[in-house]
């Protein structure tokens, strides 16, 4: 998102109050939200909040996208006439800091969060931009789809899904409580992590799988139709996410490049072992397959276990304890 366009839109649309320190009695409760960025995730957030009766304002530098989102009933087209409770920044990772700085300079809301799948780099950039990190909580809903744009959005996209929050020691407890309230209203389950732990985890569970899916799908790009007709559910399942937006995923992968490269190095070692085993000792191949069995079993067990939801001051203190020396 071009921050210059966003700045102009804010200036032209309204003069927003900067008195963000006036917290109402019901601290943490969210009633009005501005969504900046009306793609799949931003529009889905807006739709999920609208079904809970919240007042939602929609903005995007692409007039087609924001009009489509408003047409779906996701909210009111345009920026709010006065400060709202919370702003959700749903733009690509490298645009988050600039958009956050712009929104905060105009007093768009009391609190701010984002939905990017990379957390460390945007947080560092936000500090360089001089953003107020006390009112900002990084966020990442563990949900999405291979289709992009507002027309792919759904209010139920986040139902019972994990939503990671990544505040740091500067985050105000009421900011974390407010964003946790938003996530609860959306229908998701909150988990608090540090930005570093989050990026290391999603490199292994989301970013590398997407890249591997794309590499597998690339093997089929020039395949004969006769070959493609032999594809069953297995190859369709493993290549489904390769249909994602290439521009967005290039940015995501590069923004978390160090963590992803570390996982790819592990996989490269296993691929060399597998290649040698195919021409030599089958026991090594069996061992690799066994590790795959163990990983899949661990994933199945974890997905069936209850997820501990944390929110509010307790979560904030938990994070402070985890990052303090």
MIKOLTI-927016 format. One record per residue (C-alpha): residue number from 1; x, z, y. Coordinates in nm, 2 decimals. Example, Ala and Ser with C-alpha at 12.3 -4.5 7.8 and 13.67 -1.06 7.14 Angstrom:
<site i="1" east="1.23" up="0.78" north="-0.45"/>
<site i="2" east="1.37" up="0.71" north="-0.11"/>
This chain:
<site i="1" east="0.00" up="0.00" north="0.00"/>
<site i="2" east="0.14" up="-0.10" north="0.34"/>
<site i="3" east="0.16" up="0.23" north="0.54"/>
<site i="4" east="0.14" up="0.04" north="0.87"/>
<site i="5" east="-0.20" up="-0.09" north="0.77"/>
<site i="6" east="-0.31" up="0.25" north="0.66"/>
<site i="7" east="-0.19" up="0.40" north="0.99"/>
<site i="8" east="-0.38" up="0.14" north="1.19"/>
<site i="9" east="-0.69" up="0.20" north="0.99"/>
<site i="10" east="-0.68" up="0.57" north="1.04"/>
<site i="11" east="-0.62" up="0.53" north="1.42"/>
<site i="12" east="-0.90" up="0.28" north="1.45"/>
<site i="13" east="-1.15" up="0.46" north="1.23"/>
<site i="14" east="-1.15" up="0.81" north="1.37"/>
<site i="15" east="-0.98" up="1.09" north="1.54"/>
<site i="16" east="-0.93" up="1.34" north="1.27"/>
<site i="17" east="-0.90" up="1.72" north="1.33"/>
<site i="18" east="-0.55" up="1.86" north="1.26"/>
<site i="19" east="-0.68" up="2.21" north="1.22"/>
<site i="20" east="-0.61" up="2.22" north="0.84"/>
<site i="21" east="-0.53" up="2.59" north="0.83"/>
<site i="22" east="-0.90" up="2.69" north="0.88"/>
<site i="23" east="-0.98" up="2.77" north="0.52"/>
<site i="24" east="-1.35" up="2.84" north="0.44"/>
<site i="25" east="-1.46" up="3.15" north="0.26"/>
<site i="26" east="-1.50" up="2.95" north="-0.07"/>
<site i="27" east="-1.12" up="2.88" north="-0.09"/>
<site i="28" east="-1.05" up="2.63" north="-0.37"/>
<site i="29" east="-1.40" up="2.48" north="-0.37"/>
<site i="30" east="-1.41" up="2.11" north="-0.30"/>
<site i="31" east="-1.71" up="1.94" north="-0.13"/>
<site i="32" east="-1.57" up="1.63" north="0.04"/>
<site i="33" east="-1.28" up="1.40" north="-0.07"/>
<site i="34" east="-1.10" up="1.09" north="0.07"/>
<site i="35" east="-0.97" up="0.85" north="-0.19"/>
<site i="36" east="-0.69" up="0.63" north="-0.07"/>
<site i="37" east="-0.65" up="0.33" north="-0.31"/>
<site i="38" east="-0.94" up="0.18" north="-0.49"/>
<site i="39" east="-0.79" up="0.05" north="-0.81"/>
<site i="40" east="-0.88" up="0.16" north="-1.16"/>
<site i="41" east="-0.78" up="0.53" north="-1.12"/>
<site i="42" east="-0.88" up="0.58" north="-0.76"/>
<site i="43" east="-1.23" up="0.43" north="-0.82"/>
<site i="44" east="-1.27" up="0.62" north="-1.14"/>
<site i="45" east="-1.19" up="0.95" north="-0.96"/>
<site i="46" east="-1.44" up="0.86" north="-0.69"/>
<site i="47" east="-1.71" up="0.78" north="-0.95"/>
<site i="48" east="-1.64" up="1.10" north="-1.14"/>
<site i="49" east="-1.68" up="1.31" north="-0.83"/>
<site i="50" east="-1.99" up="1.13" north="-0.71"/>
<site i="51" east="-2.17" up="1.22" north="-1.03"/>
<site i="52" east="-2.09" up="1.59" north="-0.93"/>
<site i="53" east="-2.25" up="1.54" north="-0.60"/>
<site i="54" east="-1.94" up="1.54" north="-0.38"/>
<site i="55" east="-1.92" up="1.34" north="-0.06"/>
<site i="56" east="-1.65" up="1.07" north="-0.11"/>
<site i="57" east="-1.48" up="0.84" north="0.14"/>
<site i="58" east="-1.30" up="0.52" north="0.02"/>
<site i="59" east="-1.01" up="0.34" north="0.18"/>
<site i="60" east="-0.78" up="0.06" north="0.06"/>
<site i="61" east="-0.58" up="-0.20" north="0.25"/>
<site i="62" east="-0.75" up="-0.46" north="0.02"/>
<site i="63" east="-1.10" up="-0.51" north="0.16"/>
<site i="64" east="-1.22" up="-0.67" north="-0.16"/>
<site i="65" east="-1.12" up="-0.37" north="-0.37"/>
<site i="66" east="-1.27" up="-0.11" north="-0.14"/>
<site i="67" east="-1.59" up="-0.31" north="-0.10"/>
<site i="68" east="-1.62" up="-0.34" north="-0.48"/>
<site i="69" east="-1.57" up="0.04" north="-0.53"/>
<site i="70" east="-1.83" up="0.11" north="-0.27"/>
<site i="71" east="-2.06" up="-0.14" north="-0.43"/>
<site i="72" east="-2.03" up="0.06" north="-0.76"/>
<site i="73" east="-2.16" up="0.37" north="-0.58"/>
<site i="74" east="-1.81" up="0.53" north="-0.57"/>
<site i="75" east="-1.85" up="0.65" north="-0.21"/>
<site i="76" east="-1.87" up="0.57" north="0.16"/>
<site i="77" east="-1.66" up="0.27" north="0.27"/>
<site i="78" east="-1.41" up="0.39" north="0.53"/>
<site i="79" east="-1.22" up="0.69" north="0.63"/>
<site i="80" east="-1.40" up="1.02" north="0.71"/>
<site i="81" east="-1.50" up="1.10" north="1.07"/>
<site i="82" east="-1.35" up="1.45" north="1.04"/>
<site i="83" east="-1.11" up="1.63" north="0.81"/>
<site i="84" east="-1.23" up="1.65" north="0.44"/>
<site i="85" east="-1.14" up="1.91" north="0.19"/>
<site i="86" east="-0.89" up="1.70" north="-0.02"/>
<site i="87" east="-0.73" up="1.35" north="-0.02"/>
<site i="88" east="-0.65" up="1.18" north="-0.35"/>
<site i="89" east="-0.37" up="0.92" north="-0.30"/>
<site i="90" east="-0.41" up="0.66" north="-0.57"/>
<site i="91" east="-0.14" up="0.41" north="-0.48"/>
<site i="92" east="0.18" up="0.29" north="-0.66"/>
<site i="93" east="0.45" up="0.56" north="-0.70"/>
<site i="94" east="0.69" up="0.42" north="-0.43"/>
<site i="95" east="0.41" up="0.42" north="-0.17"/>
<site i="96" east="0.30" up="0.78" north="-0.22"/>
<site i="97" east="0.54" up="0.95" north="0.02"/>
<site i="98" east="0.46" up="0.71" north="0.31"/>
<site i="99" east="0.09" up="0.73" north="0.26"/>
<site i="100" east="0.10" up="1.11" north="0.23"/>
<site i="101" east="0.31" up="1.14" north="0.55"/>
<site i="102" east="0.06" up="0.91" north="0.73"/>
<site i="103" east="-0.25" up="1.10" north="0.61"/>
<site i="104" east="-0.10" up="1.44" north="0.70"/>
<site i="105" east="0.00" up="1.32" north="1.04"/>
<site i="106" east="-0.36" up="1.24" north="1.11"/>
<site i="107" east="-0.50" up="1.56" north="0.95"/>
<site i="108" east="-0.71" up="1.36" north="0.71"/>
<site i="109" east="-0.78" up="1.67" north="0.49"/>
<site i="110" east="-0.68" up="2.03" north="0.42"/>
<site i="111" east="-0.51" up="1.95" north="0.09"/>
<site i="112" east="-0.35" up="1.64" north="-0.08"/>
<site i="113" east="-0.28" up="1.52" north="-0.43"/>
<site i="114" east="-0.19" up="1.19" north="-0.60"/>
<site i="115" east="-0.24" up="1.03" north="-0.94"/>
<site i="116" east="0.09" up="0.86" north="-1.01"/>
<site i="117" east="0.25" up="0.87" north="-1.35"/>
<site i="118" east="0.59" up="0.96" north="-1.21"/>
<site i="119" east="0.63" up="1.28" north="-1.02"/>
<site i="120" east="1.00" up="1.36" north="-0.93"/>
<site i="121" east="1.08" up="1.06" north="-0.71"/>
<site i="122" east="0.76" up="1.07" north="-0.50"/>
<site i="123" east="0.82" up="1.44" north="-0.44"/>
<site i="124" east="1.18" up="1.38" north="-0.33"/>
<site i="125" east="1.07" up="1.10" north="-0.10"/>
<site i="126" east="0.79" up="1.31" north="0.05"/>
<site i="127" east="1.04" up="1.57" north="0.15"/>
<site i="128" east="1.26" up="1.30" north="0.31"/>
<site i="129" east="0.95" up="1.18" north="0.50"/>
<site i="130" east="0.90" up="1.53" north="0.63"/>
<site i="131" east="0.57" up="1.58" north="0.45"/>
<site i="132" east="0.41" up="1.93" north="0.44"/>
<site i="133" east="0.47" up="2.01" north="0.07"/>
<site i="134" east="0.28" up="2.34" north="0.10"/>
<site i="135" east="-0.06" up="2.15" north="0.10"/>
<site i="136" east="0.04" up="1.88" north="-0.15"/>
<site i="137" east="0.01" up="1.90" north="-0.53"/>
<site i="138" east="0.14" up="1.62" north="-0.74"/>
<site i="139" east="-0.10" up="1.51" north="-1.01"/>
<site i="140" east="-0.12" up="1.27" north="-1.31"/>
<site i="141" east="-0.44" up="1.22" north="-1.52"/>
<site i="142" east="-0.34" up="1.13" north="-1.87"/>
<site i="143" east="-0.60" up="0.85" north="-1.89"/>
<site i="144" east="-0.61" up="0.48" north="-1.80"/>
<site i="145" east="-0.66" up="0.14" north="-1.95"/>
<site i="146" east="-0.51" up="-0.20" north="-1.99"/>
<site i="147" east="-0.75" up="-0.34" north="-1.74"/>
<site i="148" east="-0.69" up="-0.29" north="-1.37"/>
<site i="149" east="-0.90" up="-0.29" north="-1.05"/>
<site i="150" east="-1.22" up="-0.12" north="-0.94"/>
<site i="151" east="-1.44" up="-0.32" north="-1.17"/>
<site i="152" east="-1.26" up="-0.16" north="-1.47"/>
<site i="153" east="-1.34" up="0.19" north="-1.34"/>
<site i="154" east="-1.56" up="0.44" north="-1.52"/>
<site i="155" east="-1.69" up="0.79" north="-1.42"/>
<site i="156" east="-1.62" up="0.92" north="-1.77"/>
<site i="157" east="-1.26" up="0.80" north="-1.78"/>
<site i="158" east="-1.12" up="1.15" north="-1.75"/>
<site i="159" east="-1.37" up="1.34" north="-1.96"/>
<site i="160" east="-1.19" up="1.61" north="-2.16"/>
<site i="161" east="-0.85" up="1.44" north="-2.08"/>
<site i="162" east="-0.54" up="1.63" north="-1.98"/>
<site i="163" east="-0.45" up="1.62" north="-1.61"/>
<site i="164" east="-0.10" up="1.74" north="-1.52"/>
<site i="165" east="-0.04" up="1.92" north="-1.19"/>
<site i="166" east="0.32" up="1.94" north="-1.06"/>
<site i="167" east="0.33" up="2.19" north="-0.76"/>
<site i="168" east="0.66" up="2.35" north="-0.67"/>
<site i="169" east="0.75" up="2.69" north="-0.53"/>
<site i="170" east="0.65" up="2.58" north="-0.18"/>
<site i="171" east="0.29" up="2.49" north="-0.28"/>
<site i="172" east="0.03" up="2.73" north="-0.14"/>
<site i="173" east="-0.19" up="2.90" north="-0.40"/>
<site i="174" east="-0.50" up="2.78" north="-0.23"/>
<site i="175" east="-0.38" up="2.42" north="-0.24"/>
<site i="176" east="-0.32" up="2.44" north="-0.62"/>
<site i="177" east="-0.66" up="2.61" north="-0.66"/>
<site i="178" east="-0.83" up="2.34" north="-0.47"/>
<site i="179" east="-0.68" up="2.06" north="-0.67"/>
<site i="180" east="-0.75" up="2.24" north="-0.99"/>
<site i="181" east="-1.11" up="2.27" north="-0.88"/>
<site i="182" east="-1.12" up="1.89" north="-0.82"/>
<site i="183" east="-0.98" up="1.82" north="-1.17"/>
<site i="184" east="-1.23" up="2.05" north="-1.33"/>
<site i="185" east="-1.52" up="1.88" north="-1.15"/>
<site i="186" east="-1.39" up="1.54" north="-1.27"/>
<site i="187" east="-1.42" up="1.67" north="-1.62"/>
<site i="188" east="-1.05" up="1.69" north="-1.71"/>
<site i="189" east="-0.83" up="1.98" north="-1.83"/>
<site i="190" east="-0.55" up="2.11" north="-1.61"/>
<site i="191" east="-0.19" up="2.17" north="-1.72"/>
<site i="192" east="0.08" up="2.28" north="-1.48"/>
<site i="193" east="0.44" up="2.15" north="-1.53"/>
<site i="194" east="0.75" up="2.09" north="-1.32"/>
<site i="195" east="0.80" up="1.73" north="-1.20"/>
<site i="196" east="1.12" up="1.71" north="-1.40"/>
<site i="197" east="0.95" up="1.82" north="-1.72"/>
<site i="198" east="0.66" up="1.59" north="-1.66"/>
<site i="199" east="0.88" up="1.28" north="-1.61"/>
<site i="200" east="1.08" up="1.36" north="-1.92"/>
<site i="201" east="0.77" up="1.40" north="-2.13"/>
<site i="202" east="0.58" up="1.09" north="-2.01"/>
<site i="203" east="0.90" up="0.87" north="-2.06"/>
<site i="204" east="0.86" up="0.95" north="-2.43"/>
<site i="205" east="0.49" up="0.95" north="-2.46"/>
<site i="206" east="0.37" up="0.68" north="-2.22"/>
<site i="207" east="0.64" up="0.48" north="-2.04"/>
<site i="208" east="0.86" up="0.38" north="-2.34"/>
<site i="209" east="0.55" up="0.31" north="-2.56"/>
<site i="210" east="0.42" up="0.07" north="-2.29"/>
<site i="211" east="0.76" up="-0.10" north="-2.28"/>
<site i="212" east="0.78" up="-0.12" north="-2.66"/>
<site i="213" east="0.43" up="-0.26" north="-2.68"/>
<site i="214" east="0.52" up="-0.53" north="-2.43"/>
<site i="215" east="0.83" up="-0.62" north="-2.64"/>
<site i="216" east="0.62" up="-0.64" north="-2.95"/>
<site i="217" east="0.36" up="-0.86" north="-2.78"/>
<site i="218" east="0.63" up="-1.08" north="-2.64"/>
<site i="219" east="0.72" up="-1.18" north="-2.99"/>
<site i="220" east="0.37" up="-1.34" north="-3.01"/>
<site i="221" east="0.38" up="-1.53" north="-2.68"/>
<site i="222" east="0.50" up="-1.86" north="-2.84"/>
<site i="223" east="0.37" up="-1.80" north="-3.19"/>
<site i="224" east="0.16" up="-2.07" north="-3.36"/>
<site i="225" east="-0.21" up="-2.02" north="-3.39"/>
<site i="226" east="-0.17" up="-1.99" north="-3.76"/>
<site i="227" east="0.06" up="-1.70" north="-3.71"/>
<site i="228" east="-0.17" up="-1.53" north="-3.46"/>
<site i="229" east="-0.46" up="-1.56" north="-3.70"/>
<site i="230" east="-0.27" up="-1.33" north="-3.94"/>
<site i="231" east="-0.26" up="-1.05" north="-3.69"/>
<site i="232" east="-0.46" up="-0.75" north="-3.80"/>
<site i="233" east="-0.57" up="-0.42" north="-3.65"/>
<site i="234" east="-0.22" up="-0.28" north="-3.66"/>
<site i="235" east="-0.06" up="-0.53" north="-3.43"/>
<site i="236" east="-0.37" up="-0.54" north="-3.21"/>
<site i="237" east="-0.35" up="-0.16" north="-3.17"/>
<site i="238" east="0.02" up="-0.15" north="-3.09"/>
<site i="239" east="0.01" up="-0.43" north="-2.84"/>
<site i="240" east="-0.32" up="-0.34" north="-2.66"/>
<site i="241" east="-0.15" up="-0.17" north="-2.37"/>
<site i="242" east="0.09" up="-0.46" north="-2.31"/>
<site i="243" east="-0.20" up="-0.62" north="-2.12"/>
<site i="244" east="-0.14" up="-0.38" north="-1.83"/>
<site i="245" east="-0.06" up="-0.49" north="-1.47"/>
<site i="246" east="0.30" up="-0.62" north="-1.48"/>
<site i="247" east="0.37" up="-0.54" north="-1.11"/>
<site i="248" east="0.25" up="-0.19" north="-1.13"/>
<site i="249" east="0.43" up="-0.12" north="-1.46"/>
<site i="250" east="0.76" up="-0.26" north="-1.33"/>
<site i="251" east="0.74" up="-0.01" north="-1.05"/>
<site i="252" east="0.65" up="0.28" north="-1.28"/>
<site i="253" east="0.93" up="0.20" north="-1.53"/>
<site i="254" east="1.19" up="0.16" north="-1.25"/>
<site i="255" east="1.08" up="0.48" north="-1.08"/>
<site i="256" east="1.13" up="0.68" north="-1.40"/>
<site i="257" east="1.43" up="0.47" north="-1.51"/>
<site i="258" east="1.68" up="0.74" north="-1.60"/>
<site i="259" east="1.44" up="0.93" north="-1.83"/>
<site i="260" east="1.32" up="0.61" north="-1.99"/>
<site i="261" east="1.68" up="0.48" north="-2.05"/>
<site i="262" east="1.76" up="0.81" north="-2.23"/>
<site i="263" east="1.47" up="0.76" north="-2.47"/>
<site i="264" east="1.56" up="0.39" north="-2.52"/>
<site i="265" east="1.92" up="0.49" north="-2.61"/>
<site i="266" east="1.78" up="0.71" north="-2.89"/>
<site i="267" east="1.56" up="0.42" north="-3.01"/>
<site i="268" east="1.86" up="0.18" north="-3.00"/>
<site i="269" east="2.05" up="0.41" north="-3.23"/>
<site i="270" east="1.76" up="0.41" north="-3.48"/>
<site i="271" east="1.73" up="0.03" north="-3.46"/>
<site i="272" east="2.09" up="-0.01" north="-3.55"/>
<site i="273" east="2.04" up="0.23" north="-3.84"/>
<site i="274" east="1.74" up="0.04" north="-3.95"/>
<site i="275" east="1.92" up="-0.30" north="-3.92"/>
<site i="276" east="2.21" up="-0.17" north="-4.13"/>
<site i="277" east="1.97" up="-0.01" north="-4.38"/>
<site i="278" east="1.79" up="-0.34" north="-4.44"/>
<site i="279" east="2.11" up="-0.49" north="-4.56"/>
<site i="280" east="2.25" up="-0.17" north="-4.73"/>
<site i="281" east="2.14" up="0.18" north="-4.82"/>
<site i="282" east="1.76" up="0.20" north="-4.84"/>
<site i="283" east="1.77" up="0.58" north="-4.82"/>
<site i="284" east="1.84" up="0.55" north="-4.45"/>
<site i="285" east="1.54" up="0.33" north="-4.40"/>
<site i="286" east="1.32" up="0.58" north="-4.60"/>
<site i="287" east="1.45" up="0.86" north="-4.38"/>
<site i="288" east="1.36" up="0.67" north="-4.07"/>
<site i="289" east="1.01" up="0.61" north="-4.20"/>
<site i="290" east="0.98" up="0.97" north="-4.30"/>
<site i="291" east="1.07" up="1.08" north="-3.94"/>
<site i="292" east="0.79" up="0.85" north="-3.83"/>
<site i="293" east="0.55" up="1.02" north="-4.07"/>
<site i="294" east="0.65" up="1.36" north="-3.93"/>
<site i="295" east="0.61" up="1.25" north="-3.57"/>
<site i="296" east="0.26" up="1.10" north="-3.63"/>
<site i="297" east="0.16" up="1.42" north="-3.82"/>
<site i="298" east="0.28" up="1.63" north="-3.53"/>
<site i="299" east="0.09" up="1.42" north="-3.28"/>
<site i="300" east="-0.23" up="1.44" north="-3.49"/>
<site i="301" east="-0.20" up="1.82" north="-3.51"/>
<site i="302" east="-0.13" up="1.86" north="-3.14"/>
<site i="303" east="-0.43" up="1.64" north="-3.04"/>
<site i="304" east="-0.66" up="1.85" north="-3.26"/>
<site i="305" east="-0.54" up="2.18" north="-3.11"/>
<site i="306" east="-0.71" up="2.34" north="-2.81"/>
<site i="307" east="-0.55" up="2.27" north="-2.47"/>
<site i="308" east="-0.48" up="2.58" north="-2.26"/>
<site i="309" east="-0.63" up="2.52" north="-1.91"/>
<site i="310" east="-0.45" up="2.69" north="-1.62"/>
<site i="311" east="-0.56" up="2.69" north="-1.26"/>
<site i="312" east="-0.54" up="2.89" north="-0.94"/>
<site i="313" east="-0.30" up="3.16" north="-0.85"/>
<site i="314" east="-0.21" up="3.25" north="-1.20"/>
<site i="315" east="-0.09" up="2.89" north="-1.26"/>
<site i="316" east="0.11" up="2.90" north="-0.94"/>
<site i="317" east="0.28" up="3.22" north="-1.04"/>
<site i="318" east="0.35" up="3.07" north="-1.39"/>
<site i="319" east="0.52" up="2.78" north="-1.22"/>
<site i="320" east="0.72" up="3.00" north="-0.99"/>
<site i="321" east="0.85" up="3.20" north="-1.29"/>
<site i="322" east="0.94" up="2.88" north="-1.48"/>
<site i="323" east="1.16" up="2.74" north="-1.20"/>
<site i="324" east="1.31" up="3.05" north="-1.04"/>
<site i="325" east="1.67" up="3.12" north="-1.13"/>
